[in-house]
Amino acid sequence: MKPFIRTDQYNFIRVQARKLVNGHSTAKDPDVIKAIEDMVLENILAMFINMNDEQKQLIQPVVEIHDKEMAEKFLAQLKQYVIPFNVSEQAVRKLFPKVKKLSVPPLDKMDLRDIVYLSWFGNSTSKKYIVSSHDNKLSGIYGSFTQANQKGICSLCNGLGEVGMFLAEIKGKEQGTFTKRGNYICSDSQKCNENLTSLDKLTDFIERLKG
């Protein structure tokens, strides 16, 4: 079977698996547990369009999860069906043709199945690059990054943590003019990727910054 699960979907399944573990540890009523199991399976299946029987059979055992060990085993088996983020160093460089001496992270040392979007700092932590994929097409933006003095909500993953203001410069309506747009995002893109359970906020963010 070919990989068919996006990374954000895998993260969502992991969250649902935690709900089952918590449900079994706190609820004693079989009807309550059955309701949690049904809800979890329904939530997961709703993410996928045109899922075939073989794929459903792979997902459905999620309801058998009772504890953390079973959840980890299920997720480990599922990981091989996660679609890797399709990117190469050459492709990244093409996205930023005007950036001289672009430092590209070592892609060969990453598990690209963990990547919803690729992000890294430039030669200093004041500049940040973001590469995302939409409809199998890569897009790249870069801008300034200013670390916040306190924890905040990331506009991409909606998680609470260390964030900073990311600002990208885009062309204005009048020729020769520019404006800056942005929002607070996670400083640690790895944690952000782990928290992403949907592409919606990421897609909206990228589209707004592309003008």
N, C-alpha and C positions, 0 to 999 in steps of 0.2 A: 504494500500500500504506500502511495506517495504521501509526503508531508502535506497536510491540509489545514493545520492549525496556525493562525497568526500568533505572534508573541503576546500581543495584548489579550487575545482570547485564552491563551495558556495561563496568563496571569489571572484572568477572571475565574478560570476553572480552579486555580489554586485557592483563591478567596472563597469559592463555594465549598471546596473541600474542607477548609477551616471551619465553615459554618456547620458542617456535618460532625466534625470532631467536637466542637463546642456543644452541639445539640445533644450528642450522646453522653457527654460528661455532665450535663446539667439537667436534662429532661429524663424523667422516669416513665412517663406515660407513653406507651407504644403508639398511640394515635398521634401524639405530638411529634414523635420521631418520624413517623411515616409521612406526616405533613411536611416536615423539613426536607426529607428525602425527595418527595415529589416536587417541591418548590425548587430545590437545587437542580434536579435533572431538567425541569422545564426551563429554568433560567439559562442553563448551558446550551440546550438544544436550540433555544430561540436565537442564539448568536449566529448559527450556521444556516446558510441558504442552500437548498438542494443537497442536503446530506444523504449519502447513500447508506444502504443497510450495513455494510462492512464498517463504515465510520461510526454509525450509531452503536454497533456492538462494542466498539472500542471505548466509547464514552459511557455507556450505560452502567458499567460496574462501579461508577463513582458512588452510587447509592449504597454500596457495600462497605464504604469507609466508616469505621467506628472509632479509630484512634489515630494519633499522629503518625505512628509507624505505617499503618495501612495507607494513609494519605501520601506519605513520602514514596512508598512503593508504587502506588498508582501513578503519581506524577512523573516518576522516573521512567516508567513504561511509556507514558504518553509523550515524553520529551522528544523521542525519535521522530515523531510526526509533526514537529514544529517546523515551520518554514523559515530557513535562515534569511537574515537581512541580506539582500542581493546587492553587494557593493564591492568595488575594487579601488585600489589606490589611484589608478589612472582615471577612473570615473569621478572620484572625489576631486582630483586636480582640475578636471574639465569644468566642474561646477564653480570653481573660484579662479578663473583665468587671470584676473587682475591682481591677485594676491601673490606677491613675490615671496619666495622662500617659505612656501606653505608647509607647515609641519602636519603630516598626516599620521594619525595614531596607527600602531602596529596591528593591522586587521588580522594577520595570521595568528596572533596570540589571543584573539577574542573568540568566544563562542557566539557566533552571529545569530544563533537561535534566541539569544537573550536580548537582542537589539530590536526595539520598536523604532527608535531614531538614533542616529549617531551624533554625538556631540563631544567636543573637546575644546580646551583652551589653547590659544596661540602661544607665542613666545612668552606671554605674560598672562596673568589671570584677569587682565582687564579687557581681553578680547576673547570671544567665544564663537565657535562655529557649530552649525546645526545642519545635518543632512537627513532628509526624510524621504519617504517613498509613498506616492499616491498613484493608484492605478498602474503600478509597475514602472513608474517614471520617477527618477530621483530629482530632488530639488535641493538647493543649498542656499543658506543665508548666513551672514555673519554680522556681528555688531559688538558694541561695547557691553561689558558686564561689570556691574558694581555690586559688591557683596553687601547685603543688608546687615544691620547691627543686631537684629533679632530674628527668631524663627518666624516663618510666614507660610502662607498657602501657595503652592505652586499652581500656576495657571494651566499647566499641561496635565499633571497627574492628580491634582486636587489634594495632594498629600501635605501634611504639616512637617516642615523641616527647615534646614539651612537653605535660604533662597537669596537671589540677587536680581537686580533689575537688568534685563536684557533689552537693549535698544538697537534697532537696525535703522539705517538711513535709507529712505526710499525716495524716488523721484516725486516731486510735487506736481500739481496740475499745470503750473506754468513752466515753460521751458527754462532750464537752468536752475530751478529751485528744488530744494530737498526738504523733507520733513522726517522726524524720527518717531517711530512707533515701537511699542514693546510692552512688556509686562514682567512680573516676577516669576522666575522659574527656578527649579532646583539647581543648587550649585553642583551637586553630585549627580551627573546624568545617569550613572549606573543605578542608583537608588530610584531615580525618576522612572527609568525603564521598567524596573521591578514593580512599581506602583501603577503603571498604566494598564488599565483594564478595558480601554476603549480608545479608538482613534479620533473621536469627535473633537475633543479640545485641541489636540495636536494639529489636526487638519485646519481647524478654524484659525489657530494661531499663525500657522505658516501662510495661509491665504491672506490674512490681514497684513502681514509683514511684506508680502510680495507685492502689495498694492493692487 
